Amino acid sequence: MDSEVEVIFQPEGKRVRIKSGTTILEGAKLGGVDLTSICGGQGTCGKCKVVIEKEERNAGSLTDPEKVLLSPMEISAGYRLACCMAVNSHLTVRIPEESRTGRQRLQVEGIETPVKLKPLINKYFVKLLTPTLQDPRSDLDRLLDELQVRYGLENLKLSYNLLQHLPLILRDSEWEITVVVWNNDTIIGVESGDTTHRIFGYAVDVGTTKLAGYLLDLNTGRVMAVDSLMNPQIPYGEDVITRITYAERSFDEQKELQQAVVSGINQILNRLLDKTDVNPEEVYEMIAVGNTAMHHLFLNICPKYMALSPYPPVIRRGINVNAENIGMKINPNGNIHILPVIAGFVGADAVAVILATEIYKRDELCLALDVGTNTEVFLGNKDEIFACSCASGPALEGAHIKQGMRAATGAIEKVRIDPGTFEVKYWTIDNAKPCGICGSAMVDILAEMLKVGIIEVTGTMNKNIASPRLRAVEGGLEFVLSWGKETSTGEDIVFTQKDIREIQLAKAAIHTGTMALMRKKGIVEKDIDIVFIAGAFGSYIDPENARIIGMYPETPLEKVRIVGNAAGTGARMALASKTARKTAEEISEKVTYVELAAEPNFQAEFFNSNVLPYADLSRYPQTSELLKKLGKYPKKPPTYFH
């Protein structure tokens, strides 16, 4: 029998008992302790730092990843990586501020796209005649006959578990009942009295990083309550590939990921029900959207082959599943519908964004970016739509950035740099003392550095800048955004040359995807009529600074529309309207997926897109003019790859 040890997590004082040999990170997961893990325990991100109390620092030798990812100062202060350190004896660890996720700012609001109310859930009130010797029909026949006569409903199906309780419900309600019918073909509930005024549904955006839930009154289409939560799968991996790798280990690990996300979705539902007077049994249907990996993991479908070329999903079309089969705590006979996907890396959330922005029926040529852990790019209109997926998220979510973090309390979210003094003005989430940098600020930092000459269009820091904020350290130059006396950690918050390269890679991925679709469509920048920017990250970035660094083509800012969580909007539309659900299937079939890695000029385009804003500066005339005005236009044009 394996021995157990106890880990005490400070400052909460939470005690967690784990098997000897288990890592600190696994213990934190078991105990529900707030501890960041971006790489899912692979020992590559260096974000799960914990501090070992002084008297216990001989509890194990440093691993190779720790020797690389921890500075000498951190090592001497007792820092370890929670994913690398196995616990073999009782231990007390302290989780420093920078290793906490904090109160995450999650985007749940999105555009409101009108849709004609036509839910698949309907209720029918009936008064049945009681059985007599002259009319001894079965209870079920009596009910079905009345529904056919009064409402024209034929060939209705009824589940076995409802049949078991039907005689008691009918007699306890004195034969006055409300029948809950899904899609006019399946009875999913029989309720005492007239409850036709109470029909509710639940829409969920299952994001890689966050979950957003919406409780709807399906009689009116009104959103009654909204809530959100960090995806409980994050400790298993920040990105979808890491989670797929975890799920590949065995069916038990796959099931563990499924149960984690289902528990989070149920947790949001409980919060929504607490805010209203709705009972879980009155929530009869749920719509879920998410990228294809989240889609498969939510359904407990093997995701392995989505990560292997040619990246096929197991199922493309929409699917209906009984709530009990998934473990959702809505009405046990309720239906869960997951919208269709488009391809292995363009999922149901992408279909929902297209549905919400109505690109599929517009005359205008639209470009849409759903910026998140992965960025989906769409280009088209009612005639045709192209789509691709870009690996943009890890850096913009804080991975591989020295002091990067998600958009949580204390994250620097907005930055301005004085062109004369290089002094920095910054804003943080919740106006708290800064403890790191989130994605929206990273976009600002690159744009501001470019405008004041701290970096060149290649992203290289200018070592000739005379400012105490720009300093040489081991590994290159770094720029101080916030001095230690201002921060919650007491350490300077800096942006390094390596950090710049990581953001360049992320923005280059998005720009490369956009250029690939433009080439497929045979258009140039001036042909784009509308640019939609969706997603939590997209909602908080400065559109002008994003354009300056080349995150999207140079189009007039008045053409840019910030649409928030459009995936959540699309999910709500599909919950409220069977017509919208049918449209979602048509969108899935209509969209042409473009695999970027298969594009013949992908590598050249990616290199060109690494330049700020782009190697061919003539495609960014407004930014070029701004740089000339500021005296920062390059004397020698950057290399352009054909």
Salt bridges, closest charged atoms under 4 A:
ASP2 OD2 - LYS19 NZ 3.96
GLU4 OE1 - ARG17 NE 3.23
GLU6 OE1 - ARG15 NH1 2.96
GLU12 OE2 - ARG100 NH1 2.72
GLU26 OE2 - LYS29 NZ 3.07
GLU66 OE2 - ARG80 NE 2.74
GLU74 OE2 - LYS49 NZ 2.75
GLU112 OE2 - ARG572 NH2 2.94
ASP135 OD1 - ARG137 NE 2.92
ASP135 OD2 - ARG142 NH1 2.90
ASP139 OD2 - ARG171 NH1 2.86
ASP145 OD2 - ARG137 NH1 2.88
ASP185 OD2 - LYS157 NZ 3.91
GLU191 OE1 - LYS123 NZ 2.97
ASP205 OD2 - LYS210 NZ 2.55
ASP227 OD1 - ARG271 NH1 3.30
ASP227 OD2 - LYS275 NZ 3.23
GLU238 OE1 - ARG406 NH2 2.56
ASP277 OD1 - ARG198 NH2 3.63
GLU282 OE2 - ARG198 NE 2.53
GLU285 OE2 - ARG581 NH1 2.87
GLU358 OE2 - LYS361 NZ 3.15
ASP363 OD1 - LYS382 NZ 2.50
GLU384 OE2 - LYS521 NZ 3.04
GLU413 OE1 - ARG105 NH1 2.57
GLU423 OE1 - ARG469 NH2 3.10
ASP430 OD1 - ARG103 NH2 2.49
ASP444 OD2 - ARG416 NH1 3.37
GLU448 OE2 - LYS451 NZ 2.99
GLU478 OE1 - LYS402 NZ 3.77
GLU478 OE2 - ARG471 NE 2.84
ASP492 OD2 - ARG471 NH1 3.05
GLU502 OE2 - LYS498 NZ 3.63
GLU525 OE2 - ARG619 NE 2.90
ASP527 OD1 - LYS526 NZ 3.71
ASP542 OD2 - ARG416 NH2 2.90
GLU586 OE2 - LYS582 NZ 2.75
GLU589 OE2 - ARG316 NH2 3.73
GLU599 OE2 - LYS520 NZ 3.54
GLU605 OE1 - ARG519 NH2 2.74
